[in-house]
Amino acid sequence: MGLFAADTPRNLLVSRSPVRTVNQRSLPTRRNLGNLVCVELSTQSDSFCVQDSILHMTLNRLKTRLRTLCVLTLLALALTASASSLNHSYGPPVLTSLTVSPYVVFGGNSSTGTVTLSGPAPAAGIIVALSSDLTTVTVPTSVTLASGQTSVKFTINTTPISQVTFGSITAKLNGVTKTAIITVSAPVLTGLTLSQSTVQGSKSAVATLTLSSPAPAGGLAISMSASTTVAAFLNSVIVPAGKTSVTFTIITIPLTTKTSDTITATFGTASVSAPLTITP
């Protein structure tokens, strides 16, 4: 009723009973009668009839208004999303990641950490706080990203240790915390070399032990053994603290026949060997 009253022209034709109600549903029913369109109401015998062209014009007006409303609604949503995006883009950058490479390092060696932001640092720069949960791993208390920077690197220092240790590095900025794992490994025995592979009995040779990283405080004890009894040396050789190698002397006994010996060094699960031939 409100639709036709507001939108149809004045040449609306109303008939009191020339068209009887044939549909008992509660919704209006539209029927064509020549060039008239009648809407029958199920609650009474009255019908409203308008010229078909006028009805189409009215419906077209309604469709136009609905399209306009849809366009305005979509425009409003787009503007809201754009404003939100602008606010995010031009707001202060946030801490997005902290990485450590390599994340497995031998004690006494260093690694590199990288702090990354969501966007460029402002003109005044940004300070990111750093910390480590291991006493054997040290990092700067903070790093500064200069204006326009989105990331910055820093050095992670470790101290020699006697057994593998797991820890983490933490970065904090404006309530956002990022953490990266770091593993500090103990030295690994990597080599045993002899100054000469053949030596005359009663003569000596010089052996050198090598580690993958510096020995920790107090030094690192390396167990020694031989396959025969013709070579004499200490049962244990100490690599001094902070050193990656040590030398020691192998003494042989006089022999009447040529003898082959194997010198072996062991630390943890790693062993290295070197052949030694003793001649008369």
C-alpha positions in Angstrom: 0.0 0.0 0.0 2.7 2.5 1.0 4.7 1.7 -2.1 1.8 2.5 -4.6 0.7 5.5 -2.6 4.1 7.1 -2.6 5.4 6.2 -6.0 2.6 5.9 -8.5 1.2 8.9 -10.4 -2.3 10.3 -9.9 -3.9 8.4 -12.7 -4.1 5.4 -10.5 -7.4 3.5 -11.2 -9.3 1.9 -8.4 -12.1 -0.6 -8.8 -14.4 -1.6 -6.0 -15.4 -5.1 -7.1 -15.0 -5.8 -10.8 -12.2 -8.3 -9.9 -13.0 -10.9 -7.3 -10.4 -12.4 -5.0 -9.3 -15.8 -6.2 -6.1 -16.2 -4.1 -6.6 -16.7 -0.4 -2.9 -16.2 0.5 -2.0 -13.3 2.8 0.3 -11.8 0.2 -1.0 -9.5 -2.6 -1.5 -11.2 -6.0 -0.7 -9.5 -9.3 -2.8 -10.2 -12.4 -2.8 -8.7 -15.9 -6.1 -7.4 -17.3 -5.5 -6.0 -20.7 -3.4 -2.9 -20.2 -4.2 -2.9 -16.5 -2.4 -4.7 -13.7 -4.5 -5.5 -10.6 -3.3 -6.3 -7.2 -5.9 -8.4 -5.3 -6.0 -8.5 -1.5 -7.0 -11.8 0.2 -8.4 -10.0 3.2 -11.1 -8.1 1.3 -12.8 -7.9 -2.0 -11.2 -4.6 -3.0 -8.5 -4.5 -5.8 -6.1 -1.8 -6.9 -5.5 -1.5 -10.6 -2.9 0.6 -12.4 -1.8 0.9 -16.0 0.9 -1.6 -16.7 3.4 1.0 -18.0 2.9 3.0 -14.8 3.6 -0.1 -12.7 6.8 -0.8 -14.6 7.9 2.8 -14.2 7.4 2.6 -10.5 9.3 -0.7 -10.2 12.1 0.8 -12.2 12.3 3.7 -9.8 12.5 1.3 -6.9 15.2 -0.7 -8.6 17.2 2.5 -9.2 16.9 3.5 -5.6 18.0 0.0 -4.5 21.0 0.1 -6.8 22.0 3.5 -5.5 21.7 2.3 -1.9 23.9 -0.7 -2.7 26.6 1.5 -4.3 26.6 3.9 -1.4 26.9 1.0 1.1 29.8 -0.6 -0.8 31.5 2.8 -1.1 31.2 3.3 2.7 32.7 -0.1 3.3 35.6 0.6 0.9 36.3 3.9 2.6 36.3 2.3 6.0 38.7 -0.5 4.9 40.9 2.1 3.3 41.0 4.2 6.4 41.8 1.2 8.5 44.6 0.2 6.1 46.0 3.8 6.2 46.0 3.8 10.0 47.8 0.5 10.1 50.4 1.6 7.5 51.2 4.9 9.1 51.0 3.7 12.7 54.2 2.8 14.5 55.9 -0.4 13.2 55.7 -3.5 15.4 58.2 -6.2 16.1 57.5 -9.1 13.6 60.4 -11.5 14.0 63.7 -12.5 15.6 66.0 -15.0 13.9 69.4 -16.5 14.9 71.8 -17.9 12.2 73.4 -20.3 12.7 71.2 -21.5 15.6 73.6 -24.3 16.5 77.1 -23.0 17.4 80.2 -24.4 19.1 81.0 -22.7 22.4 83.5 -19.9 21.9 82.2 -19.1 18.4 79.6 -16.4 17.5 76.3 -16.3 15.7 74.2 -13.5 14.2 70.7 -12.4 15.3 68.3 -10.4 13.1 65.4 -8.2 14.3 62.7 -7.3 11.8 59.9 -4.7 12.0 56.5 -4.5 10.2 57.6 -1.3 8.5 60.3 1.4 8.4 61.5 2.9 11.6 60.4 6.5 12.2 62.7 9.5 12.0 63.7 9.2 15.6 64.6 5.5 15.2 63.4 2.5 17.3 65.2 0.7 20.1 64.5 -3.0 20.6 65.5 -4.6 23.9 67.5 -7.9 23.8 68.3 -10.5 26.4 69.6 -14.1 26.7 68.6 -16.8 29.3 72.1 -18.4 29.2 75.2 -17.0 31.0 77.3 -18.6 28.2 75.5 -16.6 25.5 75.7 -12.8 25.5 73.9 -10.3 23.4 73.7 -6.4 23.4 71.1 -5.1 25.8 69.4 -3.4 22.8 69.7 -2.6 19.2 68.7 0.6 17.4 67.0 0.7 14.0 67.7 4.0 12.3 65.1 6.0 10.4 63.8 4.0 7.4 65.3 0.7 8.5 63.1 -2.4 8.7 65.7 -4.8 10.1 69.0 -4.8 11.9 71.6 -7.5 12.7 73.6 -8.0 16.0 76.3 -10.4 17.2 75.7 -13.2 19.6 78.8 -14.3 21.5 79.2 -17.6 23.2 81.8 -19.0 25.7 83.4 -22.4 25.5 81.5 -25.2 27.3 82.0 -28.8 28.2 78.6 -30.1 27.3 75.8 -29.1 24.9 73.5 -26.3 26.2 70.1 -25.1 24.9 68.9 -21.5 25.4 66.9 -18.7 23.8 67.4 -15.0 22.7 64.5 -12.6 23.4 63.6 -9.3 21.7 61.0 -6.9 23.1 59.3 -3.8 21.6 56.2 -2.0 22.9 54.8 -5.1 24.6 55.5 -7.4 21.7 58.0 -10.3 22.4 59.8 -12.5 20.0 62.0 -15.5 20.9 64.6 -17.5 19.0 66.3 -20.7 20.1 70.1 -21.2 20.2 72.1 -24.3 20.8 75.6 -24.1 22.1 77.7 -27.3 21.5 80.7 -28.6 23.3 83.9 -29.0 21.4 84.3 -32.0 19.1 87.5 -33.9 18.6 88.3 -33.4 14.9 91.9 -34.6 14.3 95.0 -36.4 15.4 98.2 -35.9 13.4 101.7 -37.2 13.9 104.9 -35.3 12.9 106.0 -38.5 11.2 104.3 -41.8 10.5 107.5 -43.9 10.8 110.0 -43.6 13.6 113.0 -45.7 14.8 112.6 -47.5 18.0 113.7 -45.4 21.0 113.0 -42.3 19.0 110.0 -40.0 19.6 107.3 -38.4 17.5 105.1 -35.4 18.1 101.4 -35.7 18.0 98.8 -32.9 17.6 95.2 -33.1 18.8 92.6 -30.7 17.3 89.2 -29.6 18.5 86.3 -28.0 16.6 86.1 -25.1 19.1 88.0 -23.7 22.1 88.2 -25.8 25.2 86.1 -24.5 28.1 87.4 -23.1 31.4 89.6 -25.7 33.1 90.6 -27.3 29.8 89.4 -30.4 28.1 90.8 -33.9 28.9 91.3 -36.2 25.9 91.8 -39.9 26.5 94.7 -41.6 24.7 95.4 -45.2 23.8 97.6 -47.4 21.5 97.1 -50.8 19.9 100.5 -52.0 21.1 102.9 -51.3 24.0 105.8 -50.1 21.9 104.7 -46.4 22.1 104.5 -44.6 25.4 102.6 -41.4 26.2 100.2 -40.0 28.7 96.8 -41.7 29.2 95.1 -38.3 29.1 96.1 -35.1 27.3 94.6 -31.7 28.4 93.7 -29.1 25.8 94.1 -25.8 27.6 91.2 -23.5 28.2 90.5 -21.3 25.2 92.7 -23.4 22.9 91.6 -25.6 20.0 94.7 -27.8 19.8 97.5 -29.3 21.9 100.7 -31.2 21.1 102.3 -34.0 23.0 105.2 -36.4 22.6 105.1 -40.1 21.8 108.1 -42.1 23.0 109.0 -45.5 21.5 111.0 -48.4 22.8 113.9 -50.2 21.0 112.7 -53.0 18.7 114.3 -55.9 16.8 111.5 -56.2 14.3 109.3 -53.7 12.5 106.0 -53.0 14.3 102.9 -51.2 13.3 100.9 -49.3 16.0 97.8 -47.2 16.0 97.4 -44.1 18.2 93.8 -43.3 19.2 92.4 -40.2 20.9 88.8 -40.2 22.4 86.5 -37.5 23.7 82.9 -38.2 24.3 81.6 -40.3 21.4 84.2 -39.1 19.0 87.5 -40.9 18.3 90.3 -40.1 15.9 93.3 -42.3 15.1 96.7 -42.1 13.4 99.0 -45.0 12.3 102.6 -45.2 13.6 105.3 -47.6 12.4 108.3 -48.3 14.6 111.4 -49.8 13.0 114.5 -51.5 14.5 
